[in-house]
């Protein structure tokens, strides 16, 4: 499975009250679990800066990652960026194969 990092910025209209953030997160995650059962969620972080959240997950392919991103964008009223990532040790292994 491939690893992905997804940065999310909520639309200002998505949540009118801070206490509704937890409900939105629960609803979006329920939808992802239902529509993308092959995705393994690794971790979620609130971040400072232009994005609100950083989520790390594994998916079998790019199409699965795109489904996750689309669900967050549409169901969660947000903008997302998804990056394919590799753990540093794996990257070093890849570099060792280059001649």
Rosetta blueprint (number, residue, H / E / L):
1 X L
2 X E
3 X E
4 X E
5 X E
6 X E
7 X E
8 X E
9 X E
10 X E
11 X L
12 X L
13 X L
14 X L
15 X L
16 X L
17 X L
18 X H
19 X H
20 X H
21 X H
22 X H
23 X H
24 X H
25 X H
26 X H
27 X H
28 X H
29 X H
30 X H
31 X H
32 X H
33 X H
34 X H
35 X H
36 X L
37 X L
38 X L
39 X L
40 X E
41 X E
42 X E
43 X E
44 X E
45 X E
46 X E
47 X L
48 X L
49 X L
50 X L
51 X L
52 X L
53 X E
54 X E
55 X E
56 X E
57 X E
58 X E
59 X E
60 X L
61 X L
62 X H
63 X H
64 X H
65 X H
66 X H
67 X H
68 X H
69 X H
70 X H
71 X H
72 X H
73 X H
74 X H
75 X H
76 X L
77 X L
78 X E
79 X E
80 X E
81 X E
82 X E
83 X E
84 X E
85 X E
86 X L
87 X L
88 X H
89 X H
90 X H
91 X H
92 X H
93 X H
94 X H
95 X H
96 X H
97 X L
98 X L
99 X L
